[in-house]
Amino acid sequence: MLVRALITLVALLLVSDLAHAESDTLLWSQATDHMGEGNDARAAELLQILSVEHPESPFADDALFLAAQLLEEKLSKPAQARVLYQKLTKDYPDSRASLAASRRLAALNEALGTDEEGVAPLVRFQTILKEFPNRSLDTSEAMAMAVLRDFPHWTGAHRIQLWLASSARSRGDLEAAESYYDEIRSGDAPRSAKLQALFGASEIHVIRGQYDSAIRLLDSLDTRTDLSQGEVESATELREKLHTSQNRSRLLQLSLVVFSTMLVSFLVLLKRHCASWSAFGRALRTPPSEFFYLLPICLLFVIMAMTGHEEIGPAVAIICGGGLIVSWIAGVTMSAMSPLTPGKAILSAAFATAATSSLCYFALYRSQLLDLVATTVRFGPE
């Protein structure tokens, strides 16, 4: 009887454990399903139930973090999110999620303030971000600036300023983006926000080709002793980007010199083989046969690029247009050099190749496609 009782007790314990495991797994599965369906409120509720009813579950810490994240970003309830982040760092201090929660908690504490005076502006800004895909960028920016005007002393204002700087950069307004970065750097923003603004301002200087200004900004970091590993890596990556941009700018200048030199060389050769300036003009007025062969092909490429690949359209147009000019001048020059010796043919081909290569580099640089081309050459097309 005693043995049977022990066996029954062990069986009951095993069944209880299995039911427990099934219960927390089921709650986690249901919560993720609701998230996939866009029902974030129900998902957050189930995740909190999981953490309360199954505190020893391997899902408990992640459930707390995910619930807090939903409350903060999707449901516009930052105060409730802060409570869950605090619970996570207290109850699961050694978990992976606790480290991320402590960072988000610090940011929330800063944005909300001790008396939660930052709740209203933070909720308004989060609502703007959440509904951003459904309205125009101009409208969202105006709403964000209205929050700054309504809450001029909000300690989390740098969040909006960083977002406004990012949106200004996305529409090509580098001057506006730089002004937002400058406001953050000169204001009372936290150190992390000022570093983001410094990196952003440095990138703008790099884009503009103001390399000395970018170097001065990055050199100002060298005197800091409190940079994290991630911040050091960001600064190093930005320096590498700066040096790459400098080298590309030098190559751009060289490409323009080479292209111009090659065209001038063709014109000089043509003039040498023309008896007079009038003959020189008549020769240039008549396109060679290769021009008429390339014209429809170039037009087709430009139309295809403009309609199917808007990003590369300008580069294709520049290459095709410049290539037609090179073929015109090179073809006329080679016809004037008749009889064409092998040496002259090789020289003309070399000039045309150099001019076309320089033109391609110029087009890719202007269209900001150099990184895409380099990646494609290295790893192949997608």
C-alpha positions as CSV (number, residue, x, y, z in Angstrom):
1,M,0.0,0.0,0.0
2,L,2.8,2.4,0.9
3,V,4.5,1.7,-2.5
4,R,1.3,2.3,-4.3
5,A,0.7,5.6,-2.5
6,L,4.2,6.8,-3.3
7,I,3.7,5.9,-7.0
8,T,0.4,7.8,-7.0
9,L,1.9,10.8,-5.4
10,V,4.8,10.9,-7.9
11,A,2.3,10.5,-10.8
12,L,0.2,13.4,-9.5
13,L,3.3,15.6,-9.2
14,L,4.3,14.8,-12.8
15,V,0.8,15.5,-14.1
16,S,0.8,18.8,-12.1
17,D,4.2,19.8,-13.7
18,L,3.0,18.9,-17.2
19,A,-0.2,20.9,-16.7
20,H,1.8,23.8,-15.4
21,A,4.2,23.6,-18.4
22,E,1.3,23.4,-20.8
23,S,-0.5,26.3,-19.2
24,D,2.4,28.8,-19.5
25,T,3.2,27.6,-23.0
26,L,-0.4,28.0,-24.0
27,L,-0.5,31.5,-22.6
28,W,2.6,32.5,-24.4
29,S,1.3,31.0,-27.7
30,Q,-2.0,32.8,-27.3
31,A,-0.3,36.1,-26.6
32,T,1.9,35.8,-29.7
33,D,-1.1,34.9,-31.8
34,H,-2.9,38.0,-30.6
35,M,0.1,40.1,-31.4
36,G,0.2,38.7,-34.9
37,E,-3.5,39.7,-35.3
38,G,-2.8,43.2,-34.0
39,N,-4.7,42.7,-30.7
40,D,-1.9,44.2,-28.6
41,A,-4.1,44.9,-25.6
42,R,-5.2,41.2,-25.2
43,A,-1.6,40.1,-25.8
44,A,-0.3,42.4,-23.0
45,E,-3.0,41.1,-20.7
46,L,-2.1,37.4,-21.3
47,L,1.6,38.1,-20.9
48,Q,1.0,39.7,-17.5
49,I,-1.2,36.8,-16.5
50,L,1.6,34.4,-17.5
51,S,4.2,36.3,-15.4
52,V,1.9,36.3,-12.3
53,E,0.6,32.8,-12.4
54,H,3.8,31.2,-13.6
55,P,6.7,33.2,-12.1
56,E,9.1,30.2,-12.4
57,S,8.3,29.7,-16.0
58,P,11.2,30.1,-18.5
59,F,8.8,32.5,-20.4
60,A,8.1,34.7,-17.3
61,D,10.9,37.3,-17.8
62,D,10.4,37.6,-21.5
63,A,6.6,37.9,-21.0
64,L,7.1,40.8,-18.6
65,F,9.4,42.6,-21.0
66,L,7.2,42.0,-24.0
67,A,4.1,43.2,-22.1
68,A,5.9,46.3,-20.9
69,Q,7.1,47.0,-24.5
70,L,3.6,46.7,-25.8
71,L,2.3,49.0,-23.1
72,E,5.0,51.5,-23.9
73,E,5.1,51.5,-27.7
74,K,1.7,50.2,-28.8
75,L,-0.8,51.0,-26.1
76,S,0.4,54.5,-25.0
77,K,0.6,53.5,-21.4
78,P,4.2,54.3,-20.4
79,A,3.5,54.6,-16.6
80,Q,2.2,51.0,-16.6
81,A,5.1,49.9,-18.7
82,R,7.5,51.4,-16.1
83,V,5.9,49.3,-13.4
84,L,6.5,46.1,-15.4
85,Y,10.1,47.1,-16.2
86,Q,10.7,47.7,-12.5
87,K,9.2,44.3,-11.6
88,L,11.4,42.6,-14.2
89,T,14.6,44.1,-13.0
90,K,13.7,43.3,-9.4
91,D,12.4,39.7,-9.8
92,Y,14.7,38.6,-12.5
93,P,17.9,40.6,-12.1
94,D,20.2,38.0,-13.7
95,S,18.1,37.4,-16.8
96,R,18.9,38.6,-20.3
97,A,15.6,40.6,-20.5
98,S,16.5,42.4,-17.3
99,L,19.4,44.2,-18.9
100,A,17.3,45.5,-21.7
101,A,14.5,46.4,-19.3
102,S,16.9,48.5,-17.1
103,R,17.9,50.5,-20.2
104,R,14.3,51.2,-21.2
105,L,13.4,51.9,-17.5
106,A,16.1,54.6,-17.3
107,A,14.9,56.2,-20.5
108,L,11.3,56.1,-19.3
109,N,12.2,57.5,-15.9
110,E,13.9,60.4,-17.7
111,A,10.9,61.0,-20.0
112,L,8.1,60.6,-17.4
113,G,9.8,62.5,-14.6
114,T,9.3,61.9,-10.9
115,D,5.7,63.1,-10.8
116,E,4.9,61.6,-14.2
117,E,4.5,65.1,-15.7
118,G,6.0,63.7,-18.9
119,V,3.1,61.2,-19.4
120,A,1.0,63.5,-21.5
121,P,3.7,64.6,-24.0
122,L,5.1,61.1,-24.3
123,V,1.7,59.6,-25.0
124,R,1.0,62.2,-27.7
125,F,4.4,61.6,-29.3
126,Q,3.9,57.8,-29.2
127,T,0.5,58.2,-30.8
128,I,2.1,60.2,-33.6
129,L,4.6,57.5,-34.2
130,K,2.0,54.7,-34.1
131,E,-0.3,56.5,-36.6
132,F,2.5,57.8,-38.8
133,P,2.0,55.3,-41.6
134,N,-1.6,56.6,-42.1
135,R,-0.8,60.3,-42.5
136,S,1.7,62.4,-44.4
137,L,5.2,63.2,-43.1
138,D,4.4,66.9,-43.1
139,T,1.4,66.4,-40.9
140,S,3.2,64.2,-38.5
141,E,6.1,66.6,-38.2
142,A,3.7,69.5,-37.5
143,M,2.0,67.4,-34.8
144,A,5.4,66.6,-33.3
145,M,6.5,70.2,-33.2
146,A,3.1,71.1,-31.6
147,V,4.0,68.8,-28.7
148,L,7.3,70.6,-28.3
149,R,5.5,73.9,-28.2
150,D,2.9,72.7,-25.7
151,F,5.5,71.1,-23.4
152,P,8.6,73.4,-23.7
153,H,10.1,72.0,-20.5
154,W,9.6,68.3,-21.1
155,T,12.7,66.4,-20.2
156,G,12.0,63.9,-23.1
157,A,12.0,66.6,-25.8
158,H,15.1,65.2,-27.3
159,R,13.1,62.1,-28.4
160,I,11.0,64.3,-30.7
161,Q,14.0,66.3,-31.9
162,L,15.9,63.2,-32.9
163,W,12.8,61.9,-34.8
164,L,12.4,65.2,-36.5
165,A,16.1,65.2,-37.5
166,S,15.7,61.7,-38.9
167,S,12.6,62.6,-40.9
168,A,14.2,65.8,-42.2
169,R,17.2,63.7,-43.4
170,S,14.8,61.3,-45.1
171,R,13.4,64.1,-47.2
172,G,16.8,65.6,-48.0
173,D,16.5,68.7,-45.7
174,L,20.0,68.4,-44.2
175,E,19.9,72.0,-42.9
176,A,16.8,71.3,-40.8
177,A,18.2,68.0,-39.5
178,E,21.4,69.7,-38.5
179,S,19.5,72.4,-36.6
180,Y,17.7,69.8,-34.6
181,Y,20.9,68.0,-33.8
182,D,22.4,71.3,-32.7
183,E,19.4,72.0,-30.4
184,I,20.0,68.7,-28.7
185,R,23.7,69.2,-28.3
186,S,23.3,72.6,-26.8
187,G,20.3,71.8,-24.6
188,D,19.7,69.8,-21.4
189,A,19.3,66.4,-23.2
190,P,20.9,63.4,-21.6
191,R,24.4,62.3,-22.6
192,S,23.2,59.4,-24.8
193,A,20.9,61.8,-26.8
194,K,23.8,64.3,-27.2
195,L,26.0,61.5,-28.5
196,Q,23.3,60.5,-31.0
197,A,23.1,64.1,-32.1
198,L,26.8,64.4,-32.5
199,F,27.0,61.3,-34.6
200,G,24.0,62.6,-36.7
201,A,25.7,66.0,-37.2
202,S,28.9,64.3,-38.2
203,E,27.1,62.2,-40.8
204,I,25.5,65.3,-42.3
205,H,29.0,66.9,-42.6
206,V,30.2,63.8,-44.3
207,I,27.3,63.8,-46.8
208,R,28.0,67.5,-47.6
209,G,31.7,66.8,-48.0
210,Q,32.6,69.0,-45.0
211,Y,35.2,66.5,-43.8
212,D,37.2,68.9,-41.6
213,S,34.0,69.7,-39.6
214,A,33.1,66.0,-39.2
215,I,36.6,65.2,-38.0
216,R,36.5,68.0,-35.4
217,L,33.2,66.7,-34.1
218,L,34.5,63.1,-33.8
219,D,37.8,64.3,-32.3
220,S,35.8,65.9,-29.5
221,L,35.0,62.4,-28.4
222,D,38.6,61.5,-27.9
223,T,38.7,63.4,-24.6
224,R,35.8,61.4,-23.2
225,T,36.5,58.5,-20.9
226,D,33.0,57.3,-20.3
227,L,32.1,56.0,-23.8
228,S,30.5,52.5,-23.9
229,Q,31.7,49.8,-26.1
230,G,28.8,50.4,-28.5
231,E,29.5,54.1,-28.6
232,V,33.1,53.5,-29.4
233,E,32.2,51.1,-32.2
234,S,29.7,53.7,-33.6
235,A,32.4,56.4,-33.6
236,T,34.9,54.0,-35.2
237,E,32.4,53.1,-37.9
238,L,31.6,56.7,-38.6
239,R,35.3,57.5,-38.9
240,E,35.7,54.7,-41.5
241,K,32.7,56.1,-43.3
242,L,34.3,59.5,-43.3
243,H,37.6,58.2,-44.8
244,T,35.7,56.2,-47.4
245,S,33.8,59.3,-48.4
246,Q,37.0,61.3,-48.6
247,N,38.5,58.8,-50.9
248,R,35.4,58.6,-53.1
249,S,35.3,62.4,-53.3
250,R,38.9,62.4,-54.5
251,L,38.1,59.7,-57.1
252,L,35.1,61.8,-58.2
253,Q,37.3,64.8,-58.9
254,L,39.8,62.5,-60.7
255,S,36.9,61.1,-62.8
256,L,35.8,64.5,-63.9
257,V,39.3,65.4,-64.9
258,V,39.8,62.2,-66.8
259,F,36.4,62.5,-68.6
260,S,37.1,66.1,-69.6
261,T,40.7,65.3,-70.7
262,M,39.6,62.4,-72.9
263,L,36.9,64.5,-74.7
264,V,39.3,67.4,-75.2
265,S,41.9,64.9,-76.5
266,F,39.4,63.6,-79.1
267,L,38.6,67.1,-80.2
268,V,42.3,68.0,-80.5
269,L,42.9,64.9,-82.6
270,L,39.9,65.8,-84.8
271,K,41.1,69.4,-85.3
272,R,44.5,68.1,-86.3
273,H,42.9,66.0,-89.1
274,C,40.6,68.8,-90.3
275,A,41.9,71.4,-92.8
276,S,40.0,74.3,-91.2
277,W,37.7,75.2,-88.4
278,S,34.7,75.0,-90.8
279,A,35.7,71.5,-91.6
280,F,36.0,70.8,-87.9
281,G,32.4,72.1,-87.3
282,R,31.0,70.1,-90.3
283,A,32.6,66.9,-88.9
284,L,31.0,67.4,-85.5
285,R,27.5,68.2,-86.9
286,T,27.2,64.8,-88.5
287,P,26.8,61.9,-86.0
288,P,28.7,58.7,-86.8
289,S,26.8,55.4,-87.6
290,E,27.5,53.9,-84.1
291,F,25.6,56.8,-82.5
292,F,22.4,55.9,-84.4
293,Y,22.9,52.3,-83.4
294,L,23.3,53.1,-79.7
295,L,20.6,55.7,-79.5
296,P,17.5,53.4,-79.4
297,I,19.3,51.0,-77.0
298,C,20.1,53.9,-74.6
299,L,16.6,55.2,-74.8
300,L,15.2,51.8,-74.0
301,F,17.6,51.4,-71.0
302,V,16.6,54.8,-69.6
303,I,12.9,54.1,-70.0
304,M,13.2,50.8,-68.3
305,A,15.2,52.2,-65.4
306,M,12.9,55.2,-64.9
307,T,9.8,53.0,-64.8
308,G,11.0,49.9,-63.1
309,H,14.0,51.0,-60.9
310,E,13.5,54.6,-59.9
311,E,16.6,54.5,-57.6
312,I,19.0,53.7,-60.5
313,G,17.1,55.7,-63.1
314,P,19.2,58.9,-62.8
315,A,22.5,57.0,-63.0
316,V,21.4,55.1,-66.1
317,A,20.3,58.3,-67.7
318,I,23.7,60.0,-67.0
319,I,25.7,57.0,-68.3
320,C,23.6,56.6,-71.5
321,G,23.5,60.3,-72.2
322,G,27.3,60.7,-71.6
323,G,28.0,57.5,-73.5
324,L,26.2,58.9,-76.6
325,I,28.3,62.0,-76.4
326,V,31.5,60.0,-76.2
327,S,30.4,57.7,-79.1
328,W,29.6,60.8,-81.2
329,I,32.9,62.6,-80.6
330,A,35.0,59.4,-80.7
331,G,33.3,58.1,-83.9
332,V,33.7,61.4,-85.7
333,T,37.4,61.6,-84.7
334,M,38.2,58.0,-85.8
335,S,36.5,58.7,-89.2
336,A,38.6,61.8,-89.6
337,M,41.8,59.9,-88.9
338,S,41.3,57.6,-92.0
339,P,43.2,55.6,-92.8
340,L,43.0,54.3,-89.3
341,T,46.1,52.5,-88.2
342,P,46.2,49.9,-85.4
343,G,48.0,52.4,-83.1
344,K,45.4,55.1,-83.7
345,A,42.6,52.6,-83.1
346,I,44.1,51.4,-79.8
347,L,44.6,55.0,-78.7
348,S,41.0,55.9,-79.5
349,A,39.7,52.8,-77.7
350,A,41.8,53.7,-74.7
351,F,40.5,57.2,-74.6
352,A,36.9,56.1,-75.0
353,T,37.2,53.5,-72.3
354,A,38.8,56.0,-69.9
355,A,36.0,58.5,-70.6
356,T,33.2,55.9,-70.2
357,S,34.7,54.5,-66.9
358,S,35.0,58.0,-65.5
359,L,31.4,58.7,-66.5
360,C,30.1,55.6,-64.8
361,Y,31.9,56.4,-61.6
362,F,30.4,60.0,-61.7
363,A,26.9,58.6,-62.3
364,L,27.1,56.0,-59.5
365,Y,28.5,58.6,-57.0
366,R,25.9,61.2,-57.8
367,S,23.1,58.6,-57.4
368,Q,24.6,57.2,-54.2
369,L,24.8,53.7,-55.7
370,L,28.5,52.9,-55.0
371,D,27.7,50.9,-51.8
372,L,25.0,49.0,-53.7
373,V,27.3,48.1,-56.6
374,A,30.1,47.2,-54.2
375,T,27.8,44.9,-52.2
376,T,26.4,43.3,-55.4
377,V,29.9,42.7,-56.8
378,R,31.0,41.1,-53.4
379,F,28.0,39.0,-52.6
380,G,26.1,38.8,-55.9
381,P,22.6,40.0,-56.7
382,E,19.7,39.3,-54.3
